[in-house]
C-alpha cells in the first residue's frame, strides 16, 4: 500500500495478437503501477491467456480502424490518478523504474 501523498497509476494498453511481447512488457511494470487495463482489439492467438496472468481488467473493443477511439476507450477504464500508456513491446528497465518512481 502506498503512503499518503503519493499518486496512483493506471497502466492502459491496446493489444492485438501480442502474445510474444505482452509478458516482457507487463513484467517490467507490474510493480510500479496500481492497476493494469488491457483493451484487446481482436486477438486470435494466446494473447488473452498471457494477459490473464497479470490482470483481470481485460476489455474487448471492436477495431473500428481508429486508434484514437481505442485509446480513449482504454483511458476510460482507468480508475487511478494518472495513466501510463505503453505499447506491448515497451519494456521499463530497472534504471527507469527509479526515475519513474521519483
C-alpha positions as CSV (number, residue, x, y, z in Angstrom):
1,X,0.0,0.0,0.0
2,X,1.3,3.4,-0.9
3,X,1.8,6.2,1.6
4,X,-0.3,9.3,1.9
5,X,0.6,11.9,-0.6
6,X,1.6,9.5,-3.3
7,X,-0.1,9.2,-6.7
8,X,-1.7,6.1,-8.1
9,X,-1.0,4.9,-11.7
10,X,-3.3,3.0,-14.2
11,X,-1.5,1.2,-17.0
12,X,-3.5,1.3,-20.2
13,X,-2.6,-0.8,-23.2
14,X,-4.2,-1.6,-26.5
15,X,-3.2,-5.0,-27.9
16,X,-3.9,-7.4,-30.7
17,X,-2.1,-10.7,-31.1
18,X,0.8,-9.5,-28.9
19,X,1.5,-12.9,-27.3
20,X,5.2,-12.7,-27.9
21,X,5.7,-9.3,-26.2
22,X,3.0,-8.8,-23.5
23,X,4.7,-10.8,-20.8
24,X,8.0,-8.9,-21.1
25,X,6.2,-5.5,-21.0
26,X,4.0,-6.4,-18.1
27,X,6.8,-8.0,-16.1
28,X,8.7,-4.8,-16.4
29,X,6.0,-2.6,-15.0
30,X,3.8,-4.7,-12.8
31,X,5.5,-3.4,-9.6
32,X,5.2,0.3,-10.4
33,X,1.5,0.5,-11.5
34,X,-1.5,0.2,-9.3
35,X,-3.8,-1.4,-12.0
36,X,-3.4,-2.9,-15.4
37,X,-6.1,-2.2,-18.0
38,X,-5.8,-4.0,-21.3
39,X,-8.0,-3.3,-24.3
40,X,-7.9,-6.2,-26.8
41,X,-9.0,-5.3,-30.4
42,X,-9.5,-8.9,-31.6
43,X,-6.7,-11.2,-30.7
44,X,-6.9,-14.6,-32.3
45,X,-3.9,-16.3,-30.6
46,X,-2.9,-16.9,-26.9
47,X,-2.7,-13.1,-26.1
48,X,-5.6,-13.2,-23.6
49,X,-4.3,-16.2,-21.7
50,X,-1.0,-14.4,-21.2
51,X,-2.7,-11.2,-20.1
52,X,-4.8,-13.0,-17.5
53,X,-1.6,-13.9,-15.6
54,X,-1.3,-10.1,-14.9
55,X,-4.8,-8.7,-14.7
56,X,-8.5,-9.4,-14.9
57,X,-9.1,-5.9,-16.3
58,X,-9.2,-7.0,-19.9
59,X,-11.7,-5.4,-22.2
60,X,-12.8,-6.2,-25.7
61,X,-13.0,-3.4,-28.2
62,X,-14.1,-3.9,-31.8
63,X,-11.5,-2.4,-34.0
64,X,-13.1,0.5,-35.9
65,X,-9.9,1.5,-37.8
66,X,-9.5,4.4,-35.4
67,X,-6.6,4.3,-33.0
68,X,-7.9,7.3,-31.0
69,X,-11.2,5.6,-30.3
70,X,-9.4,2.5,-28.9
71,X,-7.0,4.6,-26.9
72,X,-9.8,6.7,-25.4
73,X,-11.8,3.6,-24.5
74,X,-8.7,2.3,-22.8
75,X,-8.3,5.5,-20.8
76,X,-11.9,5.4,-19.7
77,X,-11.1,2.1,-17.9
78,X,-8.5,3.8,-15.7
79,X,-9.5,4.4,-12.1
80,X,-6.3,5.8,-10.7
81,X,-4.8,9.3,-10.5
82,X,-2.6,9.1,-13.6
83,X,-2.4,7.0,-16.7
84,X,0.7,5.3,-18.1
85,X,0.2,4.2,-21.7
86,X,2.5,1.6,-23.2
87,X,2.7,-0.5,-26.3
88,X,3.1,-4.2,-25.8
89,X,6.7,-4.2,-27.0
90,X,7.7,-1.4,-24.5
91,X,9.9,-2.5,-21.5
92,X,10.9,-0.5,-18.5
93,X,14.5,-1.0,-17.4
94,X,15.3,-1.1,-13.6
95,X,17.0,2.3,-14.1
96,X,13.8,3.7,-15.5
97,X,11.8,2.3,-12.5
98,X,13.7,4.5,-10.2
99,X,13.2,7.6,-12.4
100,X,9.5,6.8,-12.8
101,X,9.0,6.5,-9.0
102,X,10.6,9.9,-8.4
